[in-house]
Amino acid sequence: MNVKMPVLEFLNEIAGSGGGVEIAAAGVEPVLLVTAGRLKAILKRLKEDERCCFDFLSSLTAVEYPAYFEVVYHLYSLPLGHRATVKTRVAKDDPQVPSIADLWPTANFQEREVYDLLGVVFTGHPGLTRILLPEGFDGHPLRKDYKLPLRLETR
């Protein structure tokens, strides 16, 4: 099933509104590539506009590439039954994106997990602390440049 026309029209409207947004793929699940500076505003529109109504953040993760991180948001509309993926890229030397925990409360846990394991900082997060690893853990173990210590202390 392809994306319903009102949703695709809305996504095209967003992509044409001021730059920083492109539709990277369309079809069953459209993929939007958004600059970090416009990310939160675009996600807010996708959630609140009745043509999309992306009321459910099904997952938030990140992927490491040689020069950047790509933070990936999988959205779903419960009332309308469609999906979309939104991606943003941030430099590896300063990986910062705005927190969306105020838009979708489930993002609180997911942002903390991405921060803990990959080191992406979610600015404005209400409590960005480690969630899986102990406080004081050195580094972010899912990064490609992470060096596994020869000995790990356990409790």
Residue frames as qw, qx, qy, qz and C-alpha x, y, z in Angstrom:
[[0.000, 0.889, 0.457, 0.000, 0.00, 0.00, 0.00],
 [0.409, 0.389, -0.021, 0.825, 1.41, 3.38, -0.96],
 [0.135, -0.294, -0.426, 0.845, 1.26, 6.43, 1.25],
 [0.185, 0.766, 0.612, -0.073, -2.10, 8.20, 1.07],
 [0.385, 0.613, 0.236, 0.649, -2.16, 11.33, -1.10],
 [0.251, -0.933, -0.076, -0.247, -2.89, 13.91, 1.65],
 [0.734, -0.580, 0.176, 0.306, 0.18, 12.69, 3.53],
 [0.689, 0.143, 0.318, 0.635, 2.40, 12.79, 0.46],
 [0.165, 0.811, 0.235, 0.510, 1.11, 16.27, -0.43],
 [0.471, -0.881, 0.016, -0.042, 1.85, 17.44, 3.11],
 [0.777, -0.347, 0.253, 0.460, 5.37, 15.97, 3.01],
 [0.529, 0.441, 0.312, 0.655, 6.02, 17.68, -0.33],
 [0.117, -0.921, -0.161, -0.334, 4.71, 20.92, 1.20],
 [0.646, -0.725, 0.134, 0.196, 7.16, 20.55, 4.10],
 [0.758, -0.029, 0.314, 0.571, 10.04, 19.72, 1.74],
 [0.367, 0.590, 0.302, 0.653, 9.34, 22.87, -0.27],
 [0.284, -0.919, -0.214, -0.171, 9.06, 25.18, 2.74],
 [0.222, -0.938, 0.252, -0.083, 12.34, 26.95, 3.29],
 [0.520, 0.556, -0.627, 0.166, 15.01, 24.33, 2.68],
 [0.204, -0.446, 0.757, -0.431, 16.64, 21.92, 5.04],
 [0.692, 0.083, 0.634, -0.336, 14.18, 19.13, 4.17],
 [0.402, 0.352, -0.643, -0.548, 14.19, 16.66, 1.31],
 [0.914, 0.001, 0.237, -0.329, 12.17, 13.56, 0.58],
 [0.141, -0.537, 0.804, 0.212, 14.88, 10.93, 0.23],
 [0.072, -0.070, -0.958, -0.268, 12.44, 8.14, -0.68],
 [0.574, 0.041, 0.160, -0.802, 8.71, 7.81, -1.17],
 [0.501, 0.021, -0.819, -0.278, 6.39, 4.88, -1.57],
 [0.639, -0.442, -0.629, -0.028, 5.19, 2.62, 1.20],
 [0.545, -0.711, -0.232, 0.377, 7.18, 4.50, 3.82],
 [0.352, 0.861, -0.051, 0.365, 8.47, 7.96, 2.93],
 [0.713, -0.318, -0.159, 0.604, 11.86, 9.01, 4.25],
 [0.090, 0.974, 0.044, 0.205, 12.56, 12.66, 5.00],
 [0.685, -0.010, -0.197, 0.701, 16.11, 13.95, 5.41],
 [0.179, -0.943, -0.208, -0.191, 15.99, 17.03, 7.66],
 [0.360, 0.514, -0.422, 0.654, 18.74, 19.35, 8.89],
 [0.437, -0.296, -0.690, 0.496, 19.24, 19.31, 12.67],
 [0.009, -0.069, -0.179, 0.981, 18.24, 22.97, 12.86],
 [0.516, -0.062, -0.253, -0.816, 14.77, 22.28, 11.45],
 [0.318, -0.028, -0.948, 0.008, 14.30, 18.82, 12.98],
 [0.020, 0.290, 0.759, -0.583, 12.15, 19.62, 15.98],
 [0.374, 0.360, 0.055, -0.853, 9.84, 22.01, 14.10],
 [0.486, 0.184, -0.676, -0.523, 9.32, 19.46, 11.33],
 [0.259, -0.114, -0.946, 0.160, 8.63, 16.62, 13.77],
 [0.167, 0.313, 0.539, -0.764, 6.16, 18.83, 15.64],
 [0.481, 0.309, -0.226, -0.789, 4.30, 19.56, 12.40],
 [0.436, 0.098, -0.851, -0.276, 4.25, 15.88, 11.47],
 [0.114, -0.205, -0.879, 0.414, 2.74, 15.04, 14.84],
 [0.158, 0.419, 0.464, -0.765, 0.17, 17.83, 15.01],
 [0.355, 0.257, -0.370, -0.819, -1.07, 18.27, 11.44],
 [0.731, 0.128, 0.490, -0.458, -4.30, 16.32, 10.88],
 [0.735, 0.529, -0.313, -0.288, -3.17, 15.21, 7.40],
 [0.463, 0.418, -0.759, 0.187, -0.36, 13.18, 8.97],
 [0.728, -0.529, 0.106, -0.424, -1.17, 12.76, 12.64],
 [0.681, 0.247, -0.632, 0.275, 2.06, 10.90, 13.44],
 [0.557, -0.685, 0.111, -0.457, 1.07, 10.40, 17.05],
 [0.925, -0.340, 0.165, 0.050, 3.37, 7.43, 17.78],
 [0.169, 0.764, -0.623, -0.018, 7.18, 7.43, 17.84],
 [0.987, -0.050, -0.107, -0.110, 7.84, 3.74, 17.29],
 [0.847, -0.237, 0.006, 0.477, 11.62, 4.02, 17.53],
 [0.101, 0.967, -0.230, 0.040, 14.49, 6.46, 17.70],
 [0.886, -0.211, 0.195, 0.363, 18.01, 5.26, 16.99],
 [0.109, 0.886, -0.340, -0.296, 21.27, 6.36, 15.39],
 [0.928, 0.244, 0.131, 0.251, 23.66, 4.95, 12.82],
 [0.339, -0.752, 0.321, 0.465, 27.35, 5.81, 12.66],
 [0.758, 0.616, 0.080, 0.199, 28.93, 6.58, 9.29],
 [0.720, 0.079, -0.109, 0.681, 32.59, 7.56, 8.72],
 [0.215, 0.290, -0.045, 0.932, 31.95, 11.34, 8.85],
 [0.391, -0.285, 0.076, -0.872, 28.63, 11.69, 10.67],
 [0.181, 0.196, 0.904, -0.334, 25.89, 10.15, 12.75],
 [0.348, -0.243, -0.503, -0.753, 22.44, 9.73, 11.31],
 [0.252, 0.103, 0.718, -0.640, 19.68, 9.97, 13.93],
 [0.266, -0.154, -0.776, -0.551, 16.60, 8.08, 12.74],
 [0.392, 0.100, 0.511, -0.758, 12.99, 8.58, 13.86],
 [0.129, -0.210, -0.893, -0.376, 10.33, 6.00, 12.88],
 [0.341, 0.090, 0.292, -0.889, 6.87, 7.54, 13.09],
 [0.066, -0.299, -0.923, -0.234, 3.45, 5.92, 12.89],
 [0.390, -0.138, 0.019, -0.910, -0.08, 7.30, 12.74],
 [0.184, 0.148, 0.928, -0.288, -2.47, 5.18, 14.78],
 [0.472, 0.516, 0.414, -0.583, -5.64, 6.90, 13.49],
 [0.542, 0.665, -0.222, -0.464, -4.58, 6.99, 9.82],
 [0.933, -0.023, 0.355, 0.056, -2.44, 3.83, 9.63],
 [0.693, 0.659, -0.125, 0.264, 0.66, 5.10, 7.85],
 [0.750, -0.459, 0.049, 0.474, 4.37, 5.41, 8.59],
 [0.414, 0.864, -0.157, 0.240, 7.26, 7.74, 7.84],
 [0.790, -0.268, -0.096, 0.543, 10.94, 7.86, 8.68],
 [0.085, 0.982, -0.085, 0.145, 12.73, 11.11, 9.47],
 [0.841, -0.090, -0.072, 0.528, 16.53, 11.27, 9.46],
 [0.020, 0.988, -0.141, 0.059, 19.00, 13.96, 10.41],
 [0.833, 0.201, -0.217, 0.468, 22.78, 13.97, 10.11],
 [0.327, -0.934, 0.139, -0.031, 25.18, 15.45, 12.66],
 [0.430, 0.680, -0.552, 0.220, 28.96, 15.74, 12.63],
 [0.843, -0.187, -0.464, 0.196, 30.84, 13.13, 14.64],
 [0.429, 0.168, -0.398, 0.793, 32.99, 15.76, 16.36],
 [0.187, 0.013, 0.377, -0.907, 29.91, 17.55, 17.79],
 [0.230, -0.288, -0.856, -0.362, 26.91, 15.21, 17.62],
 [0.121, 0.271, 0.543, -0.786, 24.01, 17.33, 18.90],
 [0.190, -0.386, -0.657, -0.619, 20.32, 17.27, 18.02],
 [0.381, -0.306, 0.239, -0.839, 17.36, 18.80, 19.82],
 [0.123, 0.098, 0.941, -0.299, 15.46, 16.56, 22.21],
 [0.435, -0.219, -0.465, -0.739, 11.91, 15.63, 21.29],
 [0.225, -0.183, -0.887, 0.359, 11.03, 14.18, 24.69],
 [0.228, 0.292, 0.374, -0.850, 8.46, 16.96, 25.12],
 [0.531, 0.209, -0.396, -0.719, 6.71, 15.89, 21.88],
 [0.859, -0.059, -0.468, -0.199, 6.74, 12.13, 22.48],
 [0.556, -0.688, 0.388, -0.259, 7.45, 11.10, 26.09],
 [0.979, -0.026, 0.166, 0.113, 8.80, 7.72, 24.89],
 [0.573, 0.702, -0.219, 0.362, 11.72, 9.62, 23.33],
 [0.395, -0.809, 0.366, -0.238, 13.07, 10.21, 26.85],
 [0.844, -0.279, 0.454, 0.070, 14.28, 6.61, 27.19],
 [0.828, 0.441, 0.229, 0.259, 15.30, 6.26, 23.55],
 [0.259, 0.894, -0.206, 0.303, 17.39, 9.46, 23.52],
 [0.506, -0.709, 0.475, -0.128, 19.15, 8.38, 26.70],
 [0.909, -0.008, 0.395, 0.132, 19.95, 5.01, 25.11],
 [0.664, 0.668, 0.057, 0.332, 21.42, 6.63, 21.97],
 [0.070, -0.902, 0.326, -0.276, 23.42, 9.03, 24.15],
 [0.733, -0.511, 0.445, -0.065, 24.68, 6.21, 26.37],
 [0.868, 0.049, 0.445, 0.214, 25.80, 3.89, 23.58],
 [0.632, 0.524, 0.274, 0.501, 26.80, 6.31, 20.79],
 [0.410, -0.330, -0.124, 0.841, 27.40, 9.66, 22.47],
 [0.037, 0.522, 0.427, 0.738, 24.83, 11.72, 20.54],
 [0.083, -0.242, -0.505, 0.824, 23.78, 14.64, 22.77],
 [0.060, -0.654, -0.661, -0.363, 20.09, 15.58, 22.78],
 [0.120, 0.130, -0.234, 0.956, 20.00, 19.25, 23.73],
 [0.468, -0.247, 0.009, -0.849, 17.15, 20.27, 25.98],
 [0.647, -0.180, -0.736, -0.087, 16.60, 16.73, 27.26],
 [0.533, -0.723, 0.005, -0.440, 15.13, 16.78, 30.79],
 [0.668, -0.592, 0.445, -0.070, 17.69, 14.32, 32.21],
 [0.772, 0.528, -0.353, -0.027, 20.29, 13.13, 29.72],
 [0.395, -0.599, 0.684, -0.135, 22.18, 10.57, 31.80],
 [0.212, 0.237, -0.931, -0.182, 23.35, 7.05, 31.17],
 [0.767, -0.105, 0.061, -0.630, 20.56, 4.50, 31.16],
 [0.965, 0.081, -0.239, -0.073, 22.19, 1.12, 30.45],
 [0.689, 0.261, -0.426, 0.525, 25.79, 1.58, 31.52],
 [0.534, -0.628, -0.383, 0.416, 26.98, 2.61, 34.98],
 [0.012, 0.998, -0.046, 0.042, 27.69, 6.27, 35.72],
 [0.368, -0.748, 0.509, 0.214, 31.38, 6.91, 35.21],
 [0.828, 0.202, 0.463, 0.242, 31.65, 4.43, 32.32],
 [0.162, -0.608, 0.362, 0.688, 34.31, 5.76, 29.96],
 [0.026, 0.186, -0.706, -0.683, 33.21, 6.22, 26.36],
 [0.710, 0.276, 0.141, -0.632, 30.34, 5.05, 24.22],
 [0.520, -0.248, 0.806, 0.136, 30.70, 1.35, 23.34],
 [0.683, 0.499, 0.532, 0.023, 28.75, 1.24, 20.05],
 [0.240, 0.897, -0.233, -0.290, 31.00, 3.84, 18.41],
 [0.900, 0.388, -0.126, 0.156, 33.37, 2.44, 15.83],
 [0.341, 0.662, -0.452, 0.490, 36.31, 4.23, 17.47],
 [0.682, -0.610, 0.229, -0.332, 35.58, 2.76, 20.92],
 [0.410, 0.431, -0.780, 0.190, 38.53, 0.82, 22.30],
 [0.845, -0.409, -0.291, -0.185, 37.52, -2.11, 24.46],
 [0.244, -0.754, 0.549, -0.264, 39.54, -2.00, 27.67],
 [0.443, 0.276, -0.851, 0.061, 41.68, -5.03, 28.47],
 [0.259, -0.238, -0.852, 0.388, 40.01, -5.36, 31.84],
 [0.352, -0.546, -0.258, -0.715, 36.58, -4.29, 32.98],
 [0.045, -0.105, 0.743, -0.660, 35.78, -3.84, 36.63],
 [0.485, -0.405, -0.644, -0.432, 32.62, -5.54, 37.77],
 [0.406, -0.505, 0.328, -0.688, 30.66, -5.16, 40.95]]
